[in-house]
Amino acid sequence: MPMKKLLAIPSLLLFIITGSTVIQAASFTTFESGQVRPMALSPDGQRLFVVNTPDNRVEVFRVTGSGLVPLTSVPVGMEPVAVASRSNNEVWVVNHLSDNVSIIKTNAAGTRVVRTLQVGDEPRDIVFAGPGGNRAFITAANRNLNRPAGSQIGNADIWVFDANNLGNSLEGDPLSVINLFTDVPRGLAVSNDGNTVYAASFHSGSLTTIIDPKTLGGDLPPPTDNVDGVRAPPVGLIVKFDGAAWRDDTGRDLSHLVDISLPDNDLFVIDAAAAVPAETASFSGVGTTLFNMAVNPVSGEIYVSNLEAQNHVRFEGPGIHGGSTVRGHISENSITVIDGNQVSRRHLNKHIDFNTFPGTAQENADSLAFPLEMAISSDGDTLYVAAFGSSKIGVFDTATLGDDSFTPSENNHIGVSGGGPAGVVLDEARNRLYVLTRFDNSVSVIDLVTSQETAHLAMHNPEPASVTNGRKFLYDARYTSSRGNAACATCHIFGDKDELAWDLGDPDGSVATNPNPFRIQEPEVDINFHPMKGPMTTQSFRGMANHGPLHWRGDRTAASNGGDAMDENGAFREFNGAFEGLIGRTAPLTEQEMQAFADFALQITYPPNPNINIDNSMTPAQADGRNTYMTVPVEVGTGFTCNDCHVLDEVQGFFGTDGLSVTRARAPDSPVLKIAHIRNIYTKMSVPESPGGLTGPQARGFFLSHDGSQAKLSRFLESQGFNFPGGQQQQINLISFLRAFPSEMAPAVGQQVTLAPGVDLASTYQRIGVLIERAGVTVPREECDLIVKGRLNGEQRGWVRLANGLFRSDRQSESLIGIRALGAQALGGGPGQELTFTCVPPGSGLRMGIDRDEDGILDGDEGAAIAGRNPG
């Protein structure tokens, strides 16, 4: 993104300081990024490259006749989620949090990062295609909503680089950036001839949207009260497009109340061989949440692993008074087969009888949940799929998958230890599968002759036990649902959201008292929790710590059981009932299990907002908007500023809310809500802030507000009756600030620059200067630590910036060094001396820079097993 300013190149510093440096315990920040293509086999089959997501590295294994042998470990960007091998000696790595791509090369100078390319927000996947297979295609979100009007049609970008001509600019020069009319992208695949790339939307939607309460005018289908006869509040209604009309779950045609259309562009076809690669076609009806793709090497059929959401069905719970429920049938795990123009979704768990609750043990055993990466045999006959929520590899005959004649059976599953298989690579030469298990950060080796796991190799994992112990309760469908088909992650994808709204009220429930504290509580408004709450968008697990009651209404609150309403740990434990009422378990988790789940979930953190300059400066519009937000009374009657309710206090950890609730007497039909945080507004928007209502084709069906009905911030602000004394421009500037609302992580976190020959040196040092400056910021809060990784004199080395501005190396005997001297060592040492500077979360610099295992013995003193200095 453009910089507000560039800093001067740091002056040469070189101090000789003796004495020991105290190594403090480093922290670990949990981002829970979803892995996409976590492993790659080199073309000659001799190396296996595996992303070590929590450790921000790529692990390299030598593939032998007897198994895998750890070879070396290469530091890359933060949260690597995909890797692709361009050649035996060149590997590209997609770094989800760093918003970039690391290029690793192996030669006589060793295995190391030689270049860092900047791409869009939260990149996910990479493939090589086009002439000679030398074009790199990378998926990334397009979320810089301050781009000129008309330059953006969707939230999905495909960055294309000519791998043989990257240019000498700091960020790299893309051949093109293809913008697609859909929400954020995820997976990629390549046709057998290499001339076509397939790109899939991640959250492509379920052809559903919402009719808001005002438009609906109370015309809800029955029931209109709960089992106790208490009339339900006025709410909106989810409708689904069936190809001809927008209908609710009773079949009523409500098209006259819907002004938008959803093209449902799920999968795009890109001409990879064209002079400028471009989209040529698209497919619809593939699924709701699209994970990965594979292409049959014989038939050319495309396989897409996905979830198909059932969010058009109302209510959770037993479904007695309401007449419907999604309990145990939240979504369908599928593989969609695309053969020519024919799109056929195959429900992997079609054996389940959803009319009977609970599910049987056999149903559970035969089910597969969260199908992610796939691998296919060279003869095109066998498809292997990593079932993330089942700790299994599903094995399918492609012919029976294609005609839907397969029978789900545990006999066609291969179990893997460790839990959470996220990636799978087929090694046909050795009759093996290699599987990455995310729960324990390991690699399993499976013998395909015996269908047995023969080895399980753990990678170094810096995650605390509270993360590894609690993670399974988010994903493990076998344990958390009676049918083995669903888990919390069905909606909270990788701890985030599915971009859908759900009507998860329970008409069989009773009205509950609201014990939460209020910022505004008007006596004429009923604050109690009616069990029929209406449609509400899925909220993220990110950033729940320090924010009190949970859910849009705050109806998950520790005060329900006499605890402190501001205790988010107690509030999270109140979700235990969802395992029975929604996911379809036969009993809640034990208190110990639910606490383990809470300990994990409350650590998940928001990434930096991509609409903020990395030096934390604001555009003039954003600065004026922030001033309006903090100081201008905009609410008629109360004289409140935005900040009076949506508290922004970075020191206290409040990012739009301090956990209090509010009522709105001026809109008595609006629900009582906990004041919402604002950190992720930018992820919910895909339309320009033009005047008027929302009409025409849209990339998504749900947007802002609790029910997803407000597509534009301007319309939302108008609906609240806010007054802007500075006129429309003041409102426009406020919106600019809201799009760039800060999060727990400063914008510099994850940012990298590689000091390497052939890359513009002035720009490189300017960017290094920015990172150094940000690492020195401590007020109002620390922004980041700064580390340096690379190779010097044939060895992998690390440094961390200390508070005095000097860099401590990973060897106790070496003196502290200044940035210029460090750079001179790299540039003066010839090829293979590239250094990569990375801003990392505050408190993690020592671990990530010089003490990987946090044992107080520096990596350079500890040996190759920790520092990764083995020759590649």
LINDAFEN-V492762 format. One line per field, one symbol per residue. phi: phi as a letter, one per 40 degrees, with the letter a starting at -180 (. if undefined). psi: psi as a letter, one per 40 degrees, with the letter a starting at -180 (. if undefined). A space follows every 50 residues. Layout:
phi->???
psi->???
This chain:
phi->.cccabccccccbabbbbhcbccccccbbcbfcccbbcbaccdcgcbbbb cbdccfabcbbccbcbibbdbabbcbccfcbaabccacbabbbcbcccfa bcbbbbacchcacbabbcbccfcbbaabagdggbbcbbcacbbccccddg cbbacbbbcbbcccacgbcdcgbccabccbcacdcbcbabcccgcbbbbb ccbcgbfbabccdcccggcccccbacccgcccccbcacbbcbhbacbccc gccbdcbbbbbbdfccbbbbccccdbdacbaabbgcicbbcbbabccbcg cbbbcabbcbccccgbgcgcccgaacdgbcabcabcbbbgccbbcbccbc cccccbbcccccdccccbbfcbcbbbcccgcbbbbccdcbfabcbbcccc cccgccbdaccbbbcbcgggcbbabcbccbfbbbbcbccbfbbcbbcccb fbcbaabcccbcccdcccccdcccbcccccbccgbaadcdbccfgbbbgb bbcbcbdccbcbcccccbcbbcccbccccccbcgcaccccccgccgbgdb gdcgcbbcccbgcccccccccccccdcccccbcgccacccdcccccccdc ccccbccccccbdccgcbcdccccccccdcbccbcchcgccdccbccbac ccgbbhabgcbabbccbcccccbccccbcbdccbbabccccgccbgcbca bbbcgcbgcccbccccccccgcbbccgccccccccdcccbccbdbccccg cbabcadgbdcccccccdccccdccccbbcaccabbbbbibbfgbcbaab ccccgcbcccbcccccaccccccccccccgdgbcbbcbcbddgbcccccb bdcfbgbcdccchccccgcdcc
psi->iiidihiihiihhhihhiiihhhihiihhhdfhhidgeihhideeeihhh hgddefihhhihhideahhhdihhhaahfheiihhdadehhhhhhddefa hhhhihadeihiheihhhaahgidihihaahefehhhhiiigegeeiihe eheiehihhhiheegeieideihidihhhigiaiiciiihideeehhhhi icgeiffiaihiddddfegiiiieiadeehhiihiahhihheddihiaee ehhfdeeheiihdfhdhihhheeidhiihdiiiifdidhhciiihhedde ihhhhiihifeehiiaaefcddeiiehefdihhihhhhhbehhhhhhdfe ehgeehhiiidddddeihighbiiiiideedhhhhhgdeefihhhhhddd ddefeihhheefihiiidifhdihhhgddefiihhhhddefihihhhede fiheihhhihhehidddddeddeddgdddeideeeiideddghfebiefi iigfigeeiihiiheiiidhghdehheihhegeihiihiieifdifebii idefeghdedfeahdegddddddeeddddddddfieiiiidddddddddd deehiiiiheehieeeiiidddddddddddehhehhddeiideddghhgd defhfeieeiiiigdegeeiihihhiiedfddeeieiifiiiahiahiei eibiideeehdhdddddddefihhdeaddddddddddddfhiadhieehe iihhhiiehhddddddddddddddeeheheihdiihihiahhfeihiiii hideeihhiehdeiiiiidddddddddeeaieeihhhhhiiheeddddde gdefeehiddedidddefehh.
